Amino acid sequence: MSKIFETPLYPYARHTDQDAAVPARHKVVVIGAGPVGLTAAIDLANQGVEVVVLDDNEKVSFGSRAICFAKRQLEILDRIGSADPFVEKGVEWDVGKVFFDEREVYKFDLLAEEGHRRPAFINLQQYHFETYLVDRVRELQAQGAPIDVRGRNKVEAIGQHDDHVALEVETPEGSYTIEADWLIACDGANSPTRRMLGLDFVGRVFEDNFLIADVVMEADFPTERWFWFDPPFNKGQSALLHKQPDNVWRIDLQLGWDIDKEQEKKPENVIPRLKAMLGEDVKFELEWVSIYTFQCRRMEYFRHGRTLFAGDSAHQVSPFGARGANSGMQDTDNLIWKLKMVIDGKAPDSLLDSYNTERVHGADENIINSTRSTDFITPKSDMSRILRDAVLDLAEDYDFARPLVNSGRLSVPCTYDGSPLNSADALAGPTITRPGSPCPDAPLPDGFLLDHLGDRFVLVTIDADAPDTFEEGGVEVKRLALSVRDDPTLALQRRYLGDAPSGVYLIRPDQHIAARRETFDEPLFRAALRRATGKE
């Protein structure tokens, strides 16, 4: 497995920008070639926006790192290319089990209903995820898309100006300077961009230490998420087990506060812990070991002039609930269509302020859920532990206690309630499709709903009349005409109409709902489009 860590994906190569007499100007520069940065760049290139990705590395991230990717992120991958290779390689799972000591006390199914193209979650090592994203970059380059990924290009200095950002870039052959109309910082939790601009986080730091071990082993455990509170092999602490592709298993073990991290990472200390969990006779090999602590905090603002922050550079959460990479990809999903419209002159610059508004809302939601999970998993007082343990005991026999069990509220897409881009709800329809919500998928006669939405504004009509197209302020909206009669599963009706006889939805390019009404009213939908593009 070490070969994947050693092979350059985007090796350093000298670029003509390094020999330019004056700094080259690019539309967008992305710093960081992880899952968030590459997703942002691919989204831009798909829409014809010239983009350069700079990374001080040239290989995949070492170790599996992020492994749990939720259905919404797979839907984003479908929108920007294809999620097929990710899903084909990944381990699909819907079921999770919670144990207290040795007893199973709780079981859940994340996708109990049918009518979705993608599974609730896949487990896929970050190094595979990055590899498939780079494969998509190469496909786009072969098609002539304006995307460039430069390895071993480390940004050393940033200068903010009214109409551009200047970047000094260090390479193996010396430094050079380029300019960007817009800069997107996706350079991780220790973001050098954030440091160079003198910006900081606000939030909470946790003291607990956790051991991550990726082990290669043949095991007949089911493809489920298993979480233990106070297991016999890690008394007083917690543990987590996940299956990954290639017979790799992720194990997380809580270690507590005062530990020697370097000592705990040594194989002679890790292996006995794993044998206590898996059994003395189970044969396994260590692939990757790390010790982590975590923080639940964010930047005050995600936009600073022409620099925009996304992913861990903007916000950090605990790993419980798979909210890191998933929320980072939701950042870019929200940002890129807005940036494209501003670049094309179809929306005011102020539309980008709604990126800050909406994604700060999303980050706060993740931080709240992540902090609650952490407090439940790692109680800070005897009374908190007694209460936690009582909930776990009750959950074994009583339904009412099960929602109180919090082994990590798993990532779900954010609904932008209160967003300035939303129009008032004018349909007595299901709550899950209120304005600000991401569109839930539904089966259609020729595929699935989300496949027909793409990355543009769409008017979805369900048993309602409307024009095939309309245009407002240079933004064209095309109609997608549907009927519940064509869906024998009734998923479309349940998710979009409820008891209403018809419905008309204005869908944003990120597949979030901007407005809905029972019938098409042209002046009102024109106003909704102006509002959704920051013009009202």
matplotlib code that plots the C-alpha trace (Angstrom):
import matplotlib.pyplot as plt

x = [0.0, 3.0, 3.3, 0.3, 1.9, 5.2, 4.0, 3.7, 0.2, 1.0, 4.8, 6.6, 7.2, 8.4, 5.7, 5.9, 4.6, 8.0, 9.7, 7.1, 8.4, 5.4, 3.3, 0.7, -2.9, -5.3, -9.1, -9.0, -6.2, -6.9, -4.4, -4.5, -5.0, -6.9, -10.5, -11.9, -9.4, -9.6, -13.4, -13.5, -11.1, -13.0, -16.3, -14.8, -13.2, -16.4, -18.0, -15.2, -13.6, -9.8, -8.3, -4.8, -4.3, -1.1, 0.1, 3.4, 3.0, 2.8, 1.4, -1.7, -2.2, -0.4, -2.7, -6.4, -7.4, -11.0, -12.8, -16.6, -18.3, -22.0, -24.7, -24.8, -21.1, -21.6, -24.4, -21.9, -19.4, -22.1, -22.8, -19.1, -18.4, -19.1, -19.3, -19.1, -15.4, -15.7, -18.8, -17.4, -14.2, -15.8, -17.5, -21.2, -22.9, -26.2, -26.3, -24.6, -24.4, -23.7, -22.3, -22.1, -19.4, -20.1, -23.9, -25.4, -27.8, -28.7, -28.9, -29.8, -30.3, -29.3, -31.2, -34.3, -36.3, -35.7, -35.7, -32.2, -29.4, -26.6, -26.0, -26.2, -22.4, -19.3, -16.0, -13.1, -9.6, -8.7, -5.7, -8.1, -10.5, -7.7, -6.5, -10.0, -10.3, -6.9, -8.1, -11.1, -8.7, -6.8, -10.0, -10.9, -7.5, -7.7, -11.0, -9.3, -10.8, -8.8, -7.4, -3.8, -2.5, 1.0, 2.8, 5.7, 4.4, 4.3, 2.7, 5.0, 3.4, 0.0, -0.8, -4.5, -5.5, -8.9, -9.0, -6.7, -4.5, -0.8, 1.0, 4.7, 5.3, 8.3, 9.4, 12.4, 13.7, 13.2, 10.3, 7.9, 4.9, 1.4, -1.8, -5.4, -8.7, -10.0, -8.2, -9.8, -7.9, -8.3, -5.0, -6.2, -6.5, -3.1, -3.8, -0.7, -3.1, -5.0, -1.7, -0.3, -3.4, -3.3, -6.7, -7.6, -10.3, -12.9, -14.2, -13.3, -10.2, -10.6, -7.9, -8.7, -6.3, -7.4, -5.4, -6.1, -4.9, -5.5, -4.9, -4.9, -6.6, -9.0, -12.1, -15.7, -17.1, -20.2, -19.9, -21.4, -20.2, -19.5, -19.0, -18.3, -18.7, -16.6, -15.6, -13.7, -10.7, -10.5, -12.1, -13.5, -12.9, -14.5, -13.7, -14.8, -14.5, -15.0, -14.3, -12.5, -11.6, -8.7, -9.2, -8.2, -10.0, -10.1, -9.9, -10.2, -9.3, -9.8, -6.7, -7.5, -5.7, -2.1, -0.3, 3.1, 2.0, 5.2, 5.3, 1.7, 2.3, 5.0, 4.0, 5.0, 2.3, -0.3, -0.3, -1.3, -4.2, -5.4, -5.0, -7.1, -9.8, -9.6, -8.4, -4.9, -5.3, -6.4, -3.6, -3.2, -0.6, -0.4, -0.7, -0.9, -1.0, -1.6, -2.6, -5.0, -6.7, -9.4, -11.0, -14.5, -14.0, -14.2, -13.1, -15.4, -15.8, -15.1, -14.7, -11.9, -12.0, -11.0, -9.9, -12.4, -11.8, -13.3, -13.0, -10.7, -9.0, -12.3, -13.7, -12.8, -14.9, -14.2, -14.1, -17.3, -20.0, -17.8, -18.3, -14.9, -14.4, -18.1, -18.8, -15.8, -17.3, -20.5, -18.6, -17.3, -20.8, -22.2, -19.3, -18.5, -21.7, -21.8, -18.2, -19.0, -22.0, -19.9, -17.1, -19.6, -21.1, -24.5, -24.6, -23.2, -20.0, -22.2, -23.6, -20.3, -21.3, -24.1, -21.4, -20.2, -23.7, -24.8, -21.7, -21.1, -24.6, -23.5, -20.3, -22.1, -24.6, -21.7, -19.8, -22.9, -23.6, -19.9, -19.5, -22.6, -21.2, -17.9, -19.4, -21.5, -18.6, -16.1, -18.1, -16.1, -17.6, -18.8, -22.4, -22.2, -20.9, -23.6, -26.3, -24.6, -24.4, -28.1, -29.1, -27.1, -28.7, -32.2, -31.5, -31.2, -34.9, -36.7, -37.2, -37.5, -33.8, -32.3, -32.3, -30.4, -27.5, -24.9, -21.9, -21.5, -24.5, -23.6, -23.1, -26.3, -26.5, -27.3, -30.6, -30.0, -32.9, -33.1, -30.8, -31.2, -31.4, -34.6, -38.1, -40.9, -42.3, -45.6, -46.4, -47.9, -45.5, -43.0, -40.6, -37.6, -38.1, -38.6, -36.6, -32.9, -33.0, -30.9, -33.1, -33.7, -33.3, -36.3, -36.6, -37.8, -38.8, -35.4, -33.1, -33.0, -34.1, -30.7, -29.1, -31.5, -30.7, -27.0, -25.3, -27.7, -31.0, -33.9, -37.7, -39.1, -42.8, -44.8, -48.2, -48.2, -47.9, -45.1, -43.0, -40.2, -37.7, -37.6, -34.7, -34.1, -31.1, -29.1, -29.8, -31.8, -34.0, -35.1, -38.1, -38.1, -41.6, -42.6, -45.7, -46.3, -48.1, -44.7, -43.4, -45.0, -42.9, -44.6, -41.2, -41.6, -45.0, -43.9, -40.7, -42.0, -45.8, -47.1, -50.9, -50.5, -52.0, -49.1, -45.8, -43.3, -39.7, -36.9, -33.7, -30.3, -27.1, -26.0, -29.3, -30.7, -34.3, -34.7, -38.5, -41.6, -45.3, -48.3, -48.5, -46.3, -46.6, -44.2, -43.6, -43.1, -40.6, -38.7, -38.5, -37.3, -34.6, -33.4, -33.3, -31.4, -28.8, -28.3, -30.1, -32.9]
y = [0.0, 2.3, 2.8, 5.0, 7.4, 7.5, 8.1, 11.8, 12.5, 16.0, 16.2, 19.5, 20.8, 24.3, 26.6, 29.6, 31.7, 31.3, 33.1, 35.8, 39.4, 40.5, 38.3, 36.3, 37.0, 34.0, 34.1, 31.8, 30.3, 27.5, 26.8, 23.1, 20.0, 17.9, 16.8, 20.4, 22.2, 19.7, 19.7, 23.5, 23.5, 20.8, 22.6, 25.8, 24.1, 22.3, 25.7, 27.1, 29.2, 29.2, 27.9, 27.1, 24.8, 25.2, 22.7, 22.3, 18.5, 16.4, 13.2, 12.0, 12.7, 10.1, 7.8, 7.2, 10.4, 11.3, 8.0, 8.6, 10.3, 11.0, 10.7, 14.5, 14.6, 11.7, 13.8, 16.7, 14.4, 13.4, 17.0, 17.8, 14.6, 11.2, 9.5, 6.1, 5.3, 6.5, 4.3, 1.3, 1.4, 2.5, 0.3, 1.1, 1.1, 2.3, 0.5, 1.5, -0.2, 1.2, -1.0, -0.3, -2.5, -5.7, -5.2, -3.9, -1.2, 0.7, 0.1, 2.6, 2.6, 5.9, 5.1, 3.2, 4.5, 3.6, 6.0, 7.4, 6.8, 6.9, 5.1, 6.9, 6.6, 5.1, 4.5, 5.4, 6.3, 9.9, 8.8, 7.0, 9.9, 12.3, 10.0, 9.8, 13.6, 14.0, 11.5, 13.8, 16.7, 14.8, 14.0, 17.7, 18.7, 16.2, 17.9, 21.3, 22.6, 25.5, 23.7, 23.4, 21.6, 22.5, 20.3, 21.5, 25.1, 26.5, 29.9, 32.0, 35.4, 36.9, 40.5, 41.6, 44.3, 45.8, 44.0, 41.0, 38.9, 38.6, 35.4, 34.7, 31.0, 28.9, 26.0, 23.7, 26.1, 29.3, 31.6, 33.5, 35.7, 35.3, 37.2, 36.0, 37.7, 35.5, 33.2, 30.2, 28.9, 25.2, 24.6, 22.8, 23.2, 24.9, 27.1, 29.2, 31.5, 32.3, 32.9, 35.1, 37.3, 37.5, 35.8, 33.3, 31.0, 31.3, 28.2, 25.4, 23.1, 19.6, 17.8, 14.2, 12.2, 9.5, 6.8, 6.1, 2.8, 1.6, -2.2, -4.6, -7.8, -10.5, -10.2, -11.3, -8.3, -6.8, -3.5, -1.5, 1.3, -0.1, 2.3, 1.2, 3.1, 1.7, -1.5, -4.2, -3.7, 0.0, 0.5, 4.0, 5.2, 4.7, 2.8, 2.9, 0.3, 1.0, -1.2, 0.4, -1.0, -3.4, -5.2, -2.0, -1.4, 1.9, 1.7, 4.7, 4.3, 7.0, 7.4, 10.2, 13.4, 13.0, 10.7, 10.6, 10.8, 9.6, 6.6, 5.7, 5.6, 3.0, -0.4, -2.1, -0.1, 0.0, -3.7, -4.9, -2.5, -3.8, -7.5, -6.7, -5.5, -7.9, -11.1, -12.6, -14.9, -12.2, -11.5, -8.0, -5.5, -1.8, 0.5, 3.9, 5.1, 8.6, 10.4, 13.2, 15.9, 18.1, 21.5, 22.8, 26.3, 28.5, 31.8, 34.7, 35.4, 33.1, 35.9, 38.5, 40.7, 38.5, 35.6, 33.0, 30.2, 26.7, 23.4, 23.0, 26.3, 28.0, 25.6, 22.6, 20.0, 16.7, 13.6, 12.2, 12.3, 12.6, 16.3, 17.5, 16.7, 16.5, 20.0, 21.2, 19.9, 21.6, 24.8, 24.6, 23.5, 26.7, 28.9, 28.0, 28.8, 32.2, 33.0, 31.9, 34.3, 37.2, 36.5, 36.4, 39.7, 38.1, 38.8, 41.6, 41.0, 41.1, 37.6, 36.2, 37.6, 35.0, 32.4, 33.6, 33.8, 30.4, 28.4, 30.1, 28.8, 25.4, 25.5, 26.5, 23.7, 21.2, 22.6, 22.4, 18.8, 17.8, 19.4, 17.6, 14.3, 15.0, 15.9, 12.7, 10.4, 12.1, 13.2, 15.8, 15.1, 12.1, 13.4, 13.6, 10.1, 8.7, 10.4, 9.2, 5.6, 5.7, 6.8, 3.9, 1.4, 2.6, 2.6, -1.2, -1.6, 1.7, 3.5, 7.0, 6.8, 5.9, 9.4, 10.6, 8.2, 10.3, 8.4, 11.1, 12.6, 11.7, 14.4, 15.6, 18.5, 21.9, 23.7, 27.4, 28.6, 32.4, 32.8, 36.2, 34.2, 32.4, 33.5, 33.0, 29.5, 29.6, 25.8, 23.8, 21.0, 18.7, 20.3, 18.6, 20.7, 24.1, 27.0, 26.7, 22.9, 20.6, 18.7, 15.2, 12.7, 10.9, 8.2, 9.4, 7.3, 8.0, 8.0, 10.2, 13.8, 15.2, 14.0, 16.3, 19.4, 19.9, 23.1, 25.8, 27.3, 25.0, 25.4, 22.1, 21.8, 18.9, 18.6, 22.3, 24.5, 26.9, 28.3, 26.1, 28.9, 32.4, 34.9, 37.5, 39.8, 37.6, 34.4, 31.7, 29.3, 26.1, 24.0, 20.4, 19.1, 16.2, 14.3, 12.1, 9.8, 8.8, 7.6, 4.4, 4.7, 8.0, 9.3, 12.5, 13.2, 12.4, 14.6, 17.5, 17.8, 16.1, 16.9, 19.7, 18.9, 20.5, 22.3, 24.6, 24.8, 27.2, 25.3, 26.9, 25.7, 23.9, 22.0, 23.9, 25.2, 29.0, 29.2, 27.1, 27.7, 25.6, 27.1, 29.2, 33.0, 34.7, 38.0, 36.2, 33.7, 36.4, 38.2, 34.9, 34.6, 38.1, 37.4, 34.1, 35.9, 38.7, 41.4, 42.0]
z = [0.0, 0.5, -3.3, -3.4, -0.9, -2.8, -6.3, -7.3, -8.6, -9.9, -9.9, -10.1, -13.6, -14.5, -15.7, -18.1, -15.3, -13.6, -16.5, -17.1, -17.1, -15.2, -12.9, -14.7, -13.8, -13.3, -12.7, -9.6, -7.6, -5.1, -2.4, -1.4, -3.4, -0.9, -1.3, -0.8, -3.0, -5.9, -5.7, -5.9, -8.9, -10.8, -10.2, -11.6, -14.6, -15.4, -15.8, -18.0, -15.2, -15.5, -12.2, -10.9, -7.9, -5.8, -3.3, -1.5, -1.8, -5.0, -3.6, -1.9, 1.8, 4.0, 5.8, 5.2, 7.2, 6.1, 5.3, 5.7, 2.8, 3.0, 0.3, -0.2, -1.0, -3.5, -5.1, -5.4, -7.1, -9.6, -10.3, -11.1, -13.0, -11.6, -8.3, -9.9, -9.2, -5.6, -5.0, -6.8, -4.7, -1.5, 1.2, 1.3, 4.7, 6.2, 9.6, 12.7, 16.1, 19.5, 22.4, 26.1, 27.6, 25.7, 25.1, 21.9, 23.1, 19.9, 16.2, 13.4, 9.7, 7.9, 4.7, 5.7, 2.7, -1.0, -4.0, -3.7, -6.3, -3.8, -0.5, 2.9, 3.3, 1.8, 3.5, 1.3, 2.3, 1.6, -0.6, -2.9, -2.9, -3.9, -6.6, -8.2, -8.1, -9.8, -12.4, -13.0, -13.4, -16.0, -17.9, -17.9, -19.1, -21.9, -22.9, -22.9, -19.6, -18.1, -15.0, -13.8, -10.7, -9.6, -7.1, -4.9, -5.3, -1.8, -1.2, 1.0, 0.9, 0.0, -0.8, -0.8, -3.2, -4.2, -7.5, -7.1, -4.8, -5.3, -4.3, -3.9, -4.7, -3.7, -5.9, -6.2, -8.8, -6.9, -6.3, -8.6, -8.3, -9.8, -9.3, -9.0, -9.4, -6.6, -4.1, -2.4, 0.6, 1.2, 2.9, 6.0, 9.7, 10.1, 7.1, 6.2, 4.3, 7.5, 9.3, 6.6, 6.6, 10.4, 10.9, 13.7, 15.0, 17.7, 19.5, 21.8, 22.1, 23.6, 25.6, 24.9, 22.8, 20.3, 18.6, 14.9, 13.6, 10.0, 10.0, 7.2, 8.1, 6.9, 9.1, 8.8, 10.6, 8.8, 6.9, 9.7, 11.9, 15.4, 18.4, 22.0, 25.2, 28.0, 26.2, 28.2, 25.9, 26.6, 30.0, 30.8, 27.2, 23.8, 20.6, 16.9, 14.1, 10.4, 7.3, 4.4, 0.9, 0.4, 3.8, 5.7, 8.9, 10.8, 14.6, 16.9, 20.5, 23.1, 25.2, 27.6, 28.5, 29.8, 27.5, 25.7, 22.1, 20.6, 22.9, 22.2, 18.4, 18.7, 17.3, 20.6, 22.4, 19.6, 18.9, 22.4, 22.4, 19.1, 20.2, 23.3, 21.0, 18.1, 19.9, 20.3, 17.3, 14.7, 12.3, 11.1, 9.9, 10.8, 7.8, 9.5, 13.1, 14.4, 17.6, 17.3, 19.5, 18.0, 18.1, 17.5, 16.2, 13.1, 11.6, 12.3, 8.6, 5.7, 3.2, 3.4, 0.3, -2.6, -0.5, 0.5, 3.0, 2.7, 4.5, 7.6, 6.9, 7.7, 10.4, 12.5, 14.2, 16.1, 13.9, 15.5, 12.8, 9.7, 9.4, 8.3, 4.6, 4.1, 5.3, 3.3, 0.1, 1.0, 1.3, -2.3, -3.5, -2.0, -3.2, -6.8, -8.5, -6.8, -7.8, -11.4, -11.5, -10.1, -12.6, -15.5, -14.4, -13.8, -10.0, -7.8, -5.8, -2.7, -3.6, -2.2, 1.2, 1.2, 1.0, 4.4, 5.8, 4.7, 5.4, 8.8, 9.6, 8.4, 10.4, 13.5, 13.1, 12.7, 15.7, 17.9, 16.9, 17.1, 20.5, 21.8, 20.5, 22.1, 25.5, 25.4, 24.4, 26.8, 29.9, 31.9, 35.3, 37.4, 37.2, 33.3, 33.1, 35.4, 33.2, 30.0, 31.3, 32.4, 28.9, 27.4, 29.8, 29.0, 25.2, 25.3, 26.1, 25.6, 22.3, 23.9, 25.1, 21.7, 20.2, 23.3, 22.5, 20.8, 19.4, 16.7, 15.0, 11.4, 8.7, 7.0, 4.5, 5.9, 5.3, 5.0, 7.0, 7.2, 4.2, 2.3, -0.9, 0.2, -0.8, 1.7, 1.7, -0.3, -0.4, 2.3, 1.5, 3.3, 5.7, 4.1, 0.9, 2.4, 0.9, 1.8, 1.8, -0.4, -2.9, -1.9, -4.7, -6.2, -8.9, -12.4, -15.4, -17.0, -13.9, -10.8, -10.1, -9.1, -12.4, -14.3, -12.2, -13.0, -12.0, -13.2, -12.1, -12.8, -12.5, -11.4, -12.0, -10.6, -12.2, -12.8, -16.0, -16.6, -19.6, -20.8, -20.1, -18.7, -18.2, -15.6, -15.5, -17.9, -15.9, -17.8, -16.0, -17.8, -16.8, -15.7, -16.0, -13.7, -12.6, -9.7, -12.1, -13.5, -10.1, -8.8, -5.6, -4.7, -3.5, -5.5, -4.0, -0.4, -0.7, -2.7, -2.5, 0.6, 0.5, -2.1, -5.6, -7.4, -6.8, -8.6, -7.2, -8.1, -7.7, -7.3, -9.1, -5.9, -5.9, -2.9, -3.0, -3.4, -3.6, -3.9, -4.7, -5.6, -9.1, -11.4, -10.9, -13.2, -11.4, -8.1, -9.5, -11.3, -8.0, -6.4, -9.0, -8.4, -4.6, -5.2, -7.2, -4.7, -6.6, -4.0]

ax = plt.figure().add_subplot(projection="3d")
ax.plot(x, y, z, "-o")
ax.set_aspect("equal")
plt.show()
